[in-house]
Amino acid sequence: MAIYEQLSNNSIYGNSGNTENSSWSILDLEDDEHGKVIDVTLFQSTGFADFSFQPILANNIASAGSQTVDLSDHIESDLVFDLRIVNWGENTIGIFTNMQCGWPCRSAFIPIANQTGINLIAPPFLPLIPVEGEWTEVRIPMQYFIKDNLSETDPWMDLTRANVISIAPPWADGNAQRNVHFQIDNLRIVPTQTPQNNTEPALNFFMAKNTFSVFANTTDIEAPSAHFTGSIEQADSAVFLLVDINNGNAVTNAEVSVDLNAKTGDVWLSLAHPNDLGAGIYSEVVTVRACKDQNCNQEYRGSPQRVNVHYVVNN
């Protein structure tokens, strides 16, 4: 384990430690489900800090920071760990994770937990909205760590030489790390679970973006719509897209189309007229299922996908 300090540009390694901006240790909770866990508190007294796991040679703490591990055989697996937010402190942006392969070689910073559930880049079902004090399982497909790093110049993550798994609030403006207290347990890499009713994983159904914002004015003549596309790969039978709309006021209807030649599935959402809603921000979650039959008795791999729709109406 390690803490990287922003101001000193230095990493401190070990099973426990204290710096001006952080404290971490192995804490025994003395319960049946979670015994010894990793306990991390960030203070942001003089700067930011970054908590991470790094590989070392057996019983040689001095090797930390210089060792790499080949995780490429686990591309079809998930990075999984249990997370408990003891106290959000002054954090409002959430906790992120990323992998590194010798900075600036890295993955994107993936939001895994926050207090709103809103993000632009996380895998489906993330970020989680954990209840303070309760344990939540975080499960991230390894493939997400090599999809992008949101940089035009820095090298993308190379799983053959991974050397850091970082879990921390971001180095963001404001007080993203001030008095944040969280715990981690059972960090592991496991084979990806096959979803229920998904006996033939022949299709990769994936939404590259799972949050959309739509803007309108109460004086607009027509109501706006939202359109998003999912990728469909290796479909060997019929594909049906089914859209579940919750009971909110923003989304009124959905239409879909599938183009197997282009390997895409499109969804168009009709939104309520802004004058009927009035000024405000209206958020809904739309669930899109890729199915092998009209009744969706069998879903393809990657289904369902959840999409956050934020409808902003101005006067």
N, C-alpha and C positions, 0 to 999 in steps of 0.2 A: 504494500500500500504506500501511497505517497501523497504529499501535498505540494503543489507548485505555487510559489508566492510570486505575485505579479511584480511588486516593487523590487524585490531582491533578485528576480529572475533566477530563482534557485529552487530545487526540489529537495524535500526532506523525506527520507524513507524510514519505514518501520511500522510495527504493529500499533504504535501509539505515538502521540507527540502533541506539542503545543507551540503555536506561533502567535504572533500579534493578531492574526486574522483568522485563526482556525484552531480547533482542538479535535482530535480523533483518537479512538481507542477501541479495543475489543471489550464489549460489555456483556456480562452474563445476566440475561433476563430471568433465568431460573424458572422457565416455564416449559411445558412439554412440547409445544409447537416450535418455539424459537428459543434456543438456548443462548449460545454465544453469538452476538451480532456485532456488526461494525457500526459504531456510533460517531456521527460527524456533526460538529457545530461550526458554522462560519459566522464571523463577527463583522467583517468588513470595517475594521477599525481604521486602518490606514490604506487599504487597497483590497483587491480581489485575490481569491485563492481558488485552486482547482484540485478536487479530490479525485484520485485515480487508482486503478490497479495496474501493476506493471510486472512482467515476468522476471524471475530471477533464477540463477543457478541454485541447485539444491543447497539450502543452509548457507547461502553466500549473499548476504544483504548488499555487499559491496558491488555485486554484479547488476543491481537495479539500475535502470536507465540505459544500459548498453546491450541488453538482451532482446531478441525478437523471437516470435513464435509463429509458425505457419498454421493459419486457420483456414486455408483455402479448401481443405477437405470438408469443411463445415458450412459451405455456402447454402446448402439446403436445410440448414438447421436454424434454431432460434437462440438468441442471447436472452437468458431468463434470470430474473432475480426478484426477491421480495423487497418491497420498499415500504417504509413507514415514515410519514411526516409527523414528527413529534410537535413541531411548531413552525409555521410558515414565516414567523418573524415579520419583517417588512416586505417580504417578497410578494410581488403580484404577477411576475412573468413566468414563474415555474422552474422546473428542474429539467435539464437536458443531459443527453449522453452522446458521446462520439467515440470513434476509434482513431488511433493515429499510427503512423508507420515512419516516425522520424519527422518531426515538424519541419516544414508545413505540410507534409504528406498526411492527409487526413480524410475522414468522412465529413458529411454535413453534421451539424449539431442538431440532434433530433429531440424535439420536445416530448418528454415522456410523462410528465405530470404537471398540472397546474390547477388553478381554482376556477377556470372557465370552460376548459375543454376545447378552446379555440387555438388553431395553429394552421400553418400553410404547408408544412413539409413532412409531418409525421406519417408513419404507416397507418392503415386502418385501425380503428379502435384506440388510437392514441391521439392526444395525450389523455391519460386517465385523470379523473377528478377524485383523488383519494380523500377520505375522511381523516382529519387529524387524529392521530392516535391509533389508527387501524392499519393492519398490514394489507398490502395490495400486491398481486403478482404483476410484474412488468415482463412482457414478451415481445421481442423485436426480431423480425426475420433478418438473418445475417445479410441477405441480399441488399437491404436498405443501406448498409454501410458502404456499398460500392456503387450506388446509383448516381451520386452527385456529391460535390462538396461545396456547392454554391460559390465557387471561385472561378474566375476566368484564367488565372495564372498558376495557382498552387496545384501540385499533383494530387490525384485522387487516391483514395485508400487502396493500399496493396495488402491483401489478406495474407500474402506469403511472408510478410515481415511486420506483423502487428507488434506494437510495443507499449500501447497505452489503451486502456478503457477508462474513459473519464465519465464521472457522474457528479454533476454539480449545477447550481444555478449559473446562468451565463454572466460574463463580464459586461453587464449592461449598465447604461446610465441609471442614476438613481440608487436605490438601496436593495438591489436584487439579491444580495447575499447577506444583508444585515440581520443577524440573530436567527438565521435559518438552521433548524435542527432536524436531522433526518437519520434514519437507520437503514442498513442494507444487510440482507441475509441470503444465503443459498444462491450465490452467483454461479451460473453454469451455462454450458452450451448443450442443447438437447435437440434431437430430431424434431422437425416441424410437425405439429399435430395435424392429422387429417380431420377437417371439419365434419361434424355430424351430417349424415346423408350424403357424404361425398366419397363414394367408393371408387370412382374413376377419375383421378386427378389429371385429366387430359387437357384442361383449359387453365391458362393463367389469366385471371380477370383482375385488372389492376387499375385504380384511379391514380394518376400521377399527382393530382391536386385534390385535396378533400375539403377545402374551405373556399367559398365563393362569397363575394360581397356585391350587392346590387344597389344602385342609388337611384332615387326618384324624387320628384317634387309633388306636393299636393295639387299643384296647378297643372300637372301633365294631363294631356288629353287621353292617352292610352296607358294601360298598365304595362310594366316591363316584363321581360322573361329572362330566364337563366338557362344557359346551355353548357353542358360539360360532356366530356368524352372519356370512355374507358378503353383500355387495350384488351383485345381478345386474341389469344394465341393457342394454336394446336387444338382447335375445336374439331372433333371428329363426328359430331352429330348436331342436331338442331340446337339453337341457342335462343332462349327466351329471356328478355330482360323484364323484370317485375320491379315496380317502384312502390315502396311503402311511404306514405306521407303521414306524419303525426297529426295531432289535433290542433295545431296552431292556426293562426290566422293568415300567415304570409303566403304559403303555397296553396294554390287552389286546384291545380291539375298537373298531370305529367304525361308526356308522350315519349315513345322510345323508338329507336330503329337500330338494326344490326346489319353490319356490312362485313361478312366473313372474308371477302377478298381484301378489304383494307384492314382487316383485323381490328375493327373498332365497334364500339357500341355507344350510341348517342342518346342523351336524355335532355329533353326540353321541359322546363318547369314554367307554368303560368303562375304569375304572382297576382295578388289582390291589387285592386286599384288603390294607388296611394291616398286618394281623397277619402276612400272608405276606411282606411286605417288611421289616418292622421299622422302628424309628425312623430317620429320615434324610431327606435331600432328594434326590429323583429327578427328573432333567430329561431331556426328550425333545423332539425336533423332529418335528412331524407335517406332512406335505406334502399340500395339498389342490389338486386339479386340476379345472378346469372344462372339460369336453370336449364335442365335438359327437357323439361316438359312444361306445359302451360300451368299446371298446378304446383310446380316447383317442389316436387317430391324428392328430386335430386339436384343439388347445387354443385357447380363446378368449383374447382380449386380457386381460392381467393374470394369467393362469395360467402357472405354479403360484404358490400362496401358501404360505408356510411359517409355522407357528405353534409358538412355544415353550411347552411345558407343564412347569410346575414343581410337583411333587407333594411336599408337606411332610407327613411322618408324625411325630407326636409320641407319646411314651409315655403 
